[in-house]
Amino acid sequence: MSTQNATVDCKLCGGDYDNIIWPSLSQDCPPCECCVKGTECLFHTLFSVDSYCNDGCIDGFKSPQCQKSCSNRGCMSCTTDTTCSWCYDGYMLLDGQCTSICPSTCKTCTSNTSCTSCYDGYHGDQCQHSCPSNCDTCTASTSCSSCRDPNFTGGKCDRCVNGKYGSECELDCPVNCLSCESATNCTECKKGFIGIGVQCLLRSDCPENCIGYKCDSTGKCDSCKDGFYGEFCMMTCSENCIDGTCYRNGICDACRDGFQGTFCNITCQQNCKQCHQDNGSCNICENQAWGRECSRKCSSTCQIDTTSMTTCDIVSGECKFGCVSGSHGPYCELICDQRCGESRDGIKACRQRDGFCAEGCKRGYRFEVAGCLPVTDKPWDESSVLTVGVLGGMIGLLIIALAVAIGRHVIAQKDNFKEIKLDEEARTYEEIPEQTDQPKYQNVNTNNYDMLFANSSF
């Protein structure tokens, strides 16, 4: 392109954005003449520049007022007259200059042997290979990115697009055919149509329960709406399936409470709120029942919890929330000790685990290991000590009185014995002949000892 005078170039700049123009370097274009079309050209406060192109210049011109063109004809944009920042196709940016060294089939390149993009119809590292004849653009000899004829498709642009047939793909398939080989031979029908023979002549809406009204040429749904099953989605899932949904074969994924079985058409046992879908064993009992079959009743003395359907454990039957007042034990089958203190409602209160009196013992009883015992049963209370003291004193006095009496009696007897002995000593004795086997003297009165003991009470 030849260099034109500045006045003509500036006019072209303002009205023709598809041409590369280089105005005379000796004369500037008027300010704002070559701003990007439709953008503002105002005073720039920060730069203190009047007629500043806010969104930049058209290709080939530089800011701030877009009056001057880039001096390098390969520059698409430049920062100074001689420094390029971006190049036109066919040029390579090298040290701030756009150099025309790309091969002729290269659109952009990094060297004369390495293309980064090719002109339409070529491919390869140096854009040296031609695309297949029907390709507009390609990435390889067998991979077309776009076809020259929009009626063709495929890696080599050698097949007709859907709805076309013929050697040049210029003929339309019969109505409702997605693809065809001839005017009477549909290979695939459009969604919502059913083929009869080899033609999609009869229009038949897909069954209304097909998701998105999508079905094959025979009317079989791709998938069913919730609550329906079967090839044509015409059958309704069991109402006992959880959420009312089932698989394509009608089998429920899970059952709602109270039902079991593959199709959830069998009721659970009596008092069973929720049972296993396969074997029917109960998972949750109701109506105060427990056990594998919910056939046993919880104790009537189990405490009730309004958030639970049963008051006892489903496996053991033990009360889960405690006992009603006045009872205790695992099954609340035992009565609280009647000597326990009463709760606010006037009922004996004790602990479920061991019957321990929760409110202590009632008046007149005390707590011991054995339970609540009467206060009088205590072996050493104050009254007992007083009683024992009185009895002990009386017994002591009796012992002392007895000892005094015995002492007086003994003293009296000793005095009596002394008198007899003195009397005996005052009596006379006579000498008797000496004998070898008898004492030399003996008492003349042989009855003195008899007399002694006769006057004694011993």
VENKATA-V17165 format. One record per backbone hydrogen bond with DSSP energy under -1.0 kcal/mol. CO is the residue of the C=O (numbers start at 1). NH is the residue of the N-H. If there is no record, write none. Layout:
co-><CO & CO>
nh-><NH & NH>
This chain:
co-><5 & 6 & 7 & 8 & 9 & 10 & 11 & 12 & 24 & 30 & 34 & 36 & 40 & 42 & 44 & 44 & 49 & 52 & 53 & 56 & 58 & 60 & 64 & 65 & 67 & 68 & 72 & 74 & 76 & 77 & 77 & 81 & 83 & 83 & 86 & 86 & 88 & 92 & 94 & 96 & 97 & 99 & 99 & 103 & 105 & 107 & 108 & 108 & 114 & 114 & 117 & 117 & 119 & 121 & 123 & 124 & 125 & 129 & 132 & 134 & 137 & 137 & 140 & 143 & 146 & 146 & 149 & 151 & 153 & 154 & 155 & 159 & 161 & 163 & 165 & 166 & 171 & 174 & 176 & 178 & 179 & 179 & 185 & 188 & 188 & 190 & 196 & 198 & 199 & 202 & 207 & 209 & 210 & 211 & 214 & 216 & 220 & 223 & 225 & 227 & 229 & 231 & 235 & 238 & 240 & 241 & 242 & 247 & 248 & 251 & 254 & 256 & 258 & 260 & 261 & 262 & 266 & 269 & 271 & 274 & 274 & 276 & 277 & 281 & 284 & 284 & 288 & 290 & 291 & 292 & 296 & 299 & 301 & 305 & 309 & 311 & 313 & 314 & 318 & 322 & 324 & 326 & 328 & 329 & 330 & 334 & 337 & 339 & 341 & 343 & 347 & 349 & 351 & 352 & 356 & 357 & 360 & 362 & 364 & 366 & 368 & 371 & 373 & 374 & 375 & 381 & 382 & 383 & 384 & 385 & 386 & 387 & 388 & 389 & 390 & 391 & 392 & 393 & 394 & 395 & 396 & 397 & 398 & 399 & 400 & 401 & 402 & 403 & 404 & 405 & 406 & 407 & 408 & 409 & 410 & 411 & 412 & 413 & 414 & 415 & 416 & 417 & 418 & 419 & 420 & 421 & 422 & 424 & 444 & 447 & 448 & 449 & 450 & 451>
nh-><9 & 10 & 11 & 12 & 13 & 14 & 15 & 16 & 27 & 33 & 58 & 39 & 54 & 52 & 48 & 49 & 44 & 42 & 56 & 36 & 61 & 70 & 53 & 32 & 29 & 62 & 75 & 88 & 60 & 85 & 86 & 71 & 79 & 80 & 76 & 77 & 91 & 99 & 97 & 84 & 94 & 92 & 101 & 106 & 119 & 90 & 116 & 117 & 110 & 111 & 107 & 108 & 122 & 131 & 129 & 127 & 115 & 123 & 135 & 148 & 145 & 146 & 143 & 139 & 136 & 137 & 152 & 161 & 159 & 157 & 144 & 153 & 164 & 173 & 171 & 169 & 165 & 177 & 190 & 163 & 187 & 188 & 181 & 178 & 179 & 193 & 199 & 186 & 196 & 194 & 210 & 225 & 213 & 214 & 222 & 219 & 216 & 211 & 228 & 237 & 235 & 221 & 229 & 241 & 256 & 244 & 245 & 250 & 230 & 247 & 242 & 259 & 268 & 266 & 264 & 252 & 260 & 272 & 286 & 283 & 284 & 280 & 261 & 276 & 273 & 274 & 298 & 296 & 294 & 282 & 290 & 302 & 324 & 308 & 288 & 320 & 317 & 291 & 313 & 303 & 327 & 336 & 334 & 332 & 319 & 328 & 340 & 362 & 349 & 346 & 343 & 358 & 355 & 329 & 351 & 360 & 341 & 365 & 375 & 373 & 371 & 368 & 366 & 377 & 378 & 385 & 386 & 387 & 388 & 389 & 390 & 391 & 392 & 393 & 394 & 395 & 396 & 397 & 398 & 399 & 400 & 401 & 402 & 403 & 404 & 405 & 406 & 407 & 408 & 409 & 410 & 411 & 412 & 413 & 414 & 415 & 416 & 417 & 418 & 419 & 420 & 421 & 422 & 423 & 424 & 425 & 426 & 427 & 446 & 451 & 452 & 453 & 454 & 455>
